[in-house]
Amino acid sequence: MRACHQGLTGAAANATHRQLRQHGLPLAAKLATSSIAHKQGLPGAGMLQHRQRHPVFPTAAAASGGSSGGTGNPAATQPQQQGLSPPGTSISRSSSSSASSQNDVESGLQRGSGSNEPQNRDWLKLVTVAAIGIVICYADRSNMSTAILPMAEAYHWDKAFEGVILSAFFAGYAATQVLGGSLADRYGGKFVLTTGVFLWSLFTVLTPGAAAAGTVPLLAARVLLGVGEGVAFPSIHSMIARNVPTSKRSTAVGIITAASYAGTALAFGLSPWLISRFSWQWVFYLFGGSALLWLPFWLPLNVLKQLPEDATAAAGSSSAAASALQQQQQGKDSPMSQSALGGDEGAPLLQRRSFEVATAGTPAAAAAADGSTGFQALMKRREVWAICCCQYAQSYGMYGLLTWLPTFFTDFYGVKLVDLGGYTLLPYLLQGVVGLGAGALADQLLSSRGWSVRSVRVGLQLAGMLGPAACLMAAVSPIVGGSAEAASALITVGLGLSALTLGAVSVNHLDIAPRHAGMVFGAGNTAATLAGLVSVPLTGWVLQRTGSWPIVFGLIGVHFVVGSAIWAAWVGDKPLPEDGPDEGAALPAPSAR
């Protein structure tokens, strides 16, 4: 009678197996069904697992009575031992349990399509407060562009030396780009950003005293200001990858980067008034101290430090299989927690094995097998170098223009210091407004218009580089007829167009390397910072030797054209195999800081 019971219950399990095959579910989903059946007491669960002969559960078959004799299955022997029900009742219960298990898996697969999404419901609040932090960041770095005019008069600096002082910031800024992204990816972006805010605010406030103390203290203060600000964008982009849904990431990046334009506009608009009303020292005191008003809103925020558990599996290939396993893992009484491994030690093994099953035969699996994953492997890909080269070319112009724009209007068009805000404020205000819409535009084109990722990234980037190149060249040409207002209008249009790149290069690291988003962004921003290290002092040297602003703007235009060509040729549009799981950190669970 026992043999009859086991044969019939085994048949129920085999029927479930056949149903799974008819639905086309992958092996990982079958294993998840077998495990759910085991949790619910299905007698045939062990037999089904034994049929699979998969190493994910090496001892589960024996534990559930999956041996050839079948004597080890307590569920199979319990009805006869207690004499409570005939075999037919047990068969019916087994079939019902099997059907329930199948329904659990199917519903898990239906829900699983979004299970790799970040689960932070407060992501918009996080992005908003972080954006305000970026406003402060860019105000602190941009105020020197205006303050250097009275400082140069007070300390008798020439244009070449002004370039050295302005570019010292970028030396520190470059030093913490990749480091900031790496620390944020590993330990969470909130702590990294908070530390950066403290550093850059401190050395902003100390700048007037450093300038009075001499050249070396001033240069040191500028470098350390850059060290603090260098972690800002990498840490925030790392938090975006872990807290913002995929469909909203372009919007989030647009908000964050638009905030940088707002910070620049704030500094350019307020600094001339502060200098004329009080003194240039108050520019640093006011902007440096503003972080004290921001921290009470930032510190209480809940921020996820890691990607969801199945994000890597979903990026690898079969998100359905990974989601089914994820649903099974999150049950109250996971079979693995009661396996021969004991306690919670089974969970990491299940995570690793489920990833191996779900991604078997994919490029991600091949890359992981030969160890060619991680940041070093990513840096060998032309898709990553497309970001780095394009960031360098674009930032050569943006950083050069940002740093020297007040000087350009005073030198080339004779605008007085007190009137500078009217010419330098509007370009960055428009850039911020367009930036807010650029991210949303990119998301709209991808989700509702059916554009491919590559089409969106290439189209917006070319418009955001070639358009500004034409506008900047026109601003120093005879077309404007010596009109500062016309030049300001052209520069405003050019900077507005440049904000379209927020839907392109500024978000592309999330397309190709979501797991190493902070580090890849840090690499791109390092290249951008190197551009600042070149363009800012080179502009000062060109002006000192030739006094020619058309040459300065011409060099910017050349960089924009070359960068556009490289971007169009090398840009990537999907996660790279080399972005696979971090060594020793297989699918970590979300946690908050």
BELMOQUI-V460540 format. One record per helix or strand of 2 or more residues. SS is the DSSP state (hx for helix, st for strand). FROM is the first residue (numbers start at 1). TO is the last residue. If there is no record, write none. Layout:
ss: (SS/SS)
from: (FROM/FROM)
to: (TO/TO)
//
This chain:
ss: (hx/hx/hx/hx/hx/hx/hx/hx/hx/hx/hx/hx/hx/hx/hx/hx/hx/hx/hx/hx/hx/hx/hx/hx/hx/hx/hx/hx/hx/hx/hx/hx)
from: (2/27/45/55/60/74/87/123/159/177/189/207/215/246/281/291/311/319/335/345/363/375/382/417/421/453/478/484/508/517/549/577)
to: (22/39/52/57/63/82/112/155/175/187/205/213/243/277/289/298/316/329/338/358/369/378/412/419/447/475/480/503/512/545/570/579)
//
